Amino acid sequence: MGIYTSPHLERFHDRIRINGSTIDDDAANRWLTYVLDHHADLTFFEVTTLVSFLAFREAGVRVAVLETGLGGRLDATNVVRRTRVAAITTIGLDHTEILGDTVTAIAREKAGILRADIPVVTGRLDAEADAVVLASTAAIGAKSPWRLGHEVSHARRGDRLTVALPDGTSFDVAPRLRGAHQDDNAAVAVAAVWRLRRECDSAAMTGVAIDNDSIARGMSAVEWPGRLETIEVREGPFGGRYLLDGAHNEDGVRAMAAAIRTMPEFVSPVLVFGAMADKSWPAMIHLLAPMFRCRVYVAPRVRSHGRAVVPPAELRTVDAQGLCASTVSEAIRVARGVAGVEGVVVVAGSLYLVGEVRALLLGHQEYCHAHVGL
């Protein structure tokens, strides 16, 4: 099984996984060299996508999970035609300069991944987005969608989540990821995998077996670095507890904030925040600032064409009581000094920032470089 996601947190290879393991250096370097030698005119994301496809083919991957990079309709991953299931988790106002400045416009772009005669699973969509997806499904002849909050539902009981599907099937799973939004994501994943199983069975795909136990094991074993991830540093100048979350838009910050409020161990935490210039960073700061007794603002290191970070001083114009740091290392030192050994430092605002901090805290100095990506 192959998995292709973006962006990477610490190093390029993180984007491509085969049977649970990150692609090895030799394969990544070989295919990168091949693609760049033969297709020098491709964008960075197109190169990355092609490398993943070549690596999957070489490894004999039968089923691959592809995360779109931006939107869906014109995304590089959308060249795949033999789709078995399409899933749309959420639709919010993000990348508006490219996808459109309304939920309806963005939903049309997201719905571009739908295919005729292929099942669709969606998360909780607002009325506008839901209407677009339903209309697109009908227009292209996709199979009836299973929508969270309509055909699909879930109920939480302690550490167990029961997901009910419209065909009468239900699954009792124990997701590892924290946050109410992750319960929604878990339900979408279960529904998508169940529909994938039915598609594979009907197509008599050999070498592909998905049983109930596999679904349960998968949900209990899932890991997602940089999403409400707790890291404990035992000693040294950074010693203490950290919570890293890649929330980089208003919806993501709301979800993170709601999750933190349910965590009794996170009392009066300190925030380290950095953001890309094309994000709704003033709204994010307004949401987060009241939750933290101290906020430290910093610019993540990013080397990507057309992408700019917000200078810390500009972030501070929204929160005059915040502090500014010139480097990520300095920001962590300042935050840890305020939080003390027992306090919690929360890092959010940008996946680039989270990746840089994660490499720093885990001692992955070879990965602690300027990030490149979308």
N, C-alpha and C positions, 0 to 999 in steps of 0.2 A: 504494500500500500504506500502511496506517495502523498505527501502533504506539501503544499506550496503556500506560504504566507508572506506578508510584508507589513511594515518594513522590518528589518532585522534589529534586534536590540543591541547586540555586542559585536557580531561579526557577520559578514555576508552569508556564510554557510548556513546560518540559522534559518534562512528562508526555505531551505529545501531539505525534507526529511523522507527517508525511505525505511519502512518497517520500524518506525520509532526512532531511528538514529539519524543525526545530521549527516549530510553528504560529506564524504571524506575529502581531504585536501587535494589529492591527486585527481579525482573525478571532477571536482569543481574547477580546478585550474585548467585541466585539459579541455573541458567544454567551454569555459570562458574564453580561452585562447582561440578555440575553433570558431566560436560565434563572432568574436571581435575581428578575426582575420577575414571572415567571409561576409560579414554584415556590419560594416563599420558605420553605416548610416542609421542604425537602430538607436532608439532612446535607451536610457539606463534600464527602465522597467521592462522594455521589450527584450533587451539582452538577458535580463534575469529570468524572464518567463521562458524564453527559448532554451536557456541552459537547463531549467527545471524539466522541460519536456524531453530534452535529449537524455538527461540523467535517468528519468523515469523509463524511457524506452530501453536504454541500456540495461537497466535493472530488471526489466520484464514486469513492470508494475501493471497490475490488472485494474485497480481502482485508485483514483487520485482525487484528493480534495483540493480544490483551487479557490483561493480567496482573491476576489477582484481587487485590483490596486486602487482604482478610482472609478466610481460609478458602476458601469456594467456594460452598457450598450456599445461603447467604443473601446472598452478595456482590452488590453492585449490577451488576457486569459479567455476572452470571448470568441477566439478563433476555434475553440473546441466545439465540435458539432455532435459528438456522441455523448451528450450529457444524459445522465440517468435521473438526477434529481437536481432541482434548483431551490436554493434557500435564500431568503432575504430576512435578516434578523431585525434590523431597525432602519428607519429612514428619518433623518433629521437634517437640519440646515448646516451642512459642512461642505467645504470646497465649492462654495457658492459662485466663485468667480469662473469656475469651469462647468459645473453641473447645472447652474441656474439658482436663482435667489428665492425660489418658492418650493415648498414641500412637493407640490404637484410636479414641477419640472424635474426635481431630483428623483422622484418616484418613477418618472418615465425613463430616466437613464438607468435606474436600478432594474427596472422590469425588462431591460434589454437582454438579460441573461435567460429569459424564459424561452422554452422551445415547444413546438407542437408535439402533442402526445406524451409530454414529460410531466411528472408530478411536481407540484410547487408546495413549499412550506414557508410560512412567514411568521415572524415574531409579532409583537404588539405594534400595530401601525395605527396612526390616527386616521380619522375618517377620510381625509383627502388622499393620503397615500394608499389606503386600503381600496378606495374606489379605482385608483389608477391601476393597481395590480390586478384587481378583478376584471377590469375592462381589457387589460392587456392579455390576461389569461384566456378570456373569451375570444378575443380577436385573432389570436394565433392558434387556438385549438389546443392549449395546454390542458392537462388533466386538472380536475377540480382541486383548488387549493385547500390545504389544511392550514388554518390560521389560528395562532395562539390567541385565546380569548373568545374564540368561536368554535371551530371544530376540535381544537386541541385545548386541553386544560391541565393544570397541575395543582397539587395541594401539598403543602409542607407539613410534616409531622416530625419534629425533632430533627435528627440528621437524615431523615428519609424524605424523598420527593416522589410522589406518585404522579405519573404522567398518563393521562387518559387520551386515547386516540379515537377518531370517529368510527373506526371499524369494530369497536368493542374491545380492542386490545388495551391493556394497561401495563405499565412498567413501574416497579418500585426500585428506585435507584438512590445512591448516596453520592451526590456530586461533591467533589473536593473543593471546588472554587467557591469563594465567599461572596455574599451580596445577593440581594433580591433579584437584581438584573441577571445574575448568573443562573438563577433558577429558571428564568425565562429562556436564557440561552440553552440550558440543559434540555428543556422541553422541546425546543426547536431541533436540537441535535438528535434527540431520541426519535422524534417524528420523521426527520429526514433519513436517518439510518433505517428505520422500519420501512419507509417507502422505497429506499434503495434495495433493501432485501427483497421486497416483492418484485421490483423491476428486474433484479438479477435472476430471481427464480423463474420469472416468465420468459426471460431471454435465454434460459438454460446456460448461464455463464459458468463455465467450468473453472475451478480454482478459486471461486469466490464463495465463502461460507460465512454467513452472519447469523449467529444463534442468540437466543435471549441472554444466555450467560455472558456472551461476549459484549453485549450492549451494557449490561450491569457492570462488568469488570472495567470496561472502558470509561464509564462515568466516574467510577471511584478512583481511577488511576490518573485521570487527566491532570496535566500540569500546564500552566500558562504563565510563564515568567513575566514579571512587570505588570501584572494585573492583580491588585490587592495582594501583592506578594510580601510576606514578612521575611526579613533577613536579620539574623542575629550576628553581630560582630563581637567576638569574645574579648578581644583585647586591642591595645593600640589607641591611637588618637581618635579613631572613628568608632571605638567600642560602644555598643548599645544596640537598641532595637530600631529597625526601620520598616516602614510600609511604603512600597513602591507601587504606583498605579499610573498606567499610561493614559489617563484621562486627558484628552487634548482638545475637547470641545465642550460646549455648555451641557449637552446631554450626558456626556461622560463624567463631567464633574458632579452633576446632580446625583448620578448613580453612585459615584465614589463617596460623596458626602453622606448619602443615605446609609451606605454600608458602614461607614465609620461610626455613625451615631448608634449603631447596634453593637459596637465592640466596646465593652466596659473597660478593657485594658488601655484604650486610647483616650486617656484623660489629659486635657490641655496639651495636645501635641504641638510640635513646631513644624512649620511648613517650609520646604524648599521648592520654589516654583520658577519655571522658565517656560517660554512659549514661542511658537513661530508667529511671524508677523501677520500671516493670512488667517489666523484663528481668532475666535471671539474672546480674546484674552481679557478685556475689561469686564465682561460678564462673568467669566470664570473667577476672576479675583473678587468681584463683589459677592459671589456665592461662598468662596472659601475663606476670605479674610476674617469674618466674625467667628469662625470655628477654631482659630489658632491664636495662641497668646503671642506668638512671634512668627513673622513671615520673612524669609530670606529670598531675595530675588536674584536670579542669575541667568545668563544666556548660555544655552547648550551649544557645544561646538558642532557645527553642521557645515559640510562642504557639498552643496548640491546646487546645480544651476537653477536660478530663479527663486530660490528659497532664502528668506531672510528671517533672522531671529529678532525678538523685541529686546532692545537694550534694557538692562535692569533699572536704569533711572527712569525710563518711560513707564515700566510696570509700576514703579513707585508713585507715579502721578495719580494712579487710581487708589493707592493705599499709602498715604504719606507716612504712616507709622512703620512701614516695612523697612527692612535693611537691604543693602545692595552688596553683592560680592562680585569680584572680578573673574573668578574661576569657580568651577564646580567643586574642586577640592576645598577652596576657601569657604564656599557656601555650606558644605557639610561640616566643616570644623566649627563655623560660627553657630550653626543650628545645634550641633551636639553640645557646644559649650552652654547654650541656653537651656537645652533639654536636660542636661546632666546624664549620668549613666543610666538612670532609671526611666528617663523620659523617652518618648517616641518621636522620631523624625519622619515626617511624611514627605515623599517626593512625588510631584505630579506636574501636569501642564504640557508635557511633551514626551513622546516615546524616545526621542533622541536624548533628552535629559535623563530619563529613566535608564536607558542603556548605558550611558556614560557613568552614572552613579553606581549602577549594578556592577560594572567592570571594576570600578574603584573599590567598592566594598568587598568584593569577592577576590580581590587580588589578581584579576585578569589584566595585568598591565599591558600585555601584548594586544589586547582588544581595545584599550582605552585610547582611542584615536578619534579624529574628526569623522563623524558619521557621514555616509554618502547614501542617498536614497530619496524616495518620494515622500 
